[in-house]
């Protein structure tokens, strides 16, 4: 078996969570049976529940593109929402997160519910508002604990490096704007002073939100979440190729839209690959 590296091990997790080898085996066994057009990385694994300390099911998200940055982001948001008694939205509790060779695994609470639709737009909007109001605990952009970030500004929606500071991010963005022939430049200093780094929800699609059995909204996919200057969220809504669902959600949101947004707008199909 390839080397397993554990990133998150919730000491209060249910007593009947399987061992890592069993999680890996069952995840691959169930993937083909449970795959759908909108879900290719997550599976429900049913368990024997023998006491109140157990759970009847868990959700396991796995794949080459599943990162520990996503796991850390989900864990932070889930705990933040719970600790601050925010009722508009919650996130599934993360029980385990680990890598096995080139594969990442995130083991979480299973949500019994339905994917949100257009009839839930007002509830999803309230959920997104609560999420984008969350400030970063540090001044380092990206997922909590570090990692590459997903955002439509970047080539293929993913940054090629991990940023250690907002200044480094600013310099890189300005380098991209220069190389793509854009006249505008960004300066995130005033944004940082006025708003700090805010949670950026860069993949605002219905499948990433569920309504649980109690009617509450649950954010269920954190691959596109990072802490960034607020202009990145405004960019997502204005230039990120958002769906009609996202645009309707955005109508009621209150968020800063600094002048940096205009400077950042460029043709993504002509932008260079900054992976070197």
Beta strands, then each sheet from edge to edge (+ up, - down):
strand 1: 4-9
strand 2: 42-46
strand 3: 57-63
strand 4: 90-91
strand 5: 94-100
strand 6: 103-109
strand 7: 113-115
strand 8: 198-201
strand 9: 209-212
strand 10: 217-219
strand 11: 225-228
sheet 1: 1+ 5- 6+ 3- 2+
sheet 2: 4+ 10+ 9- 7+
sheet 3: 8+ 11-
end
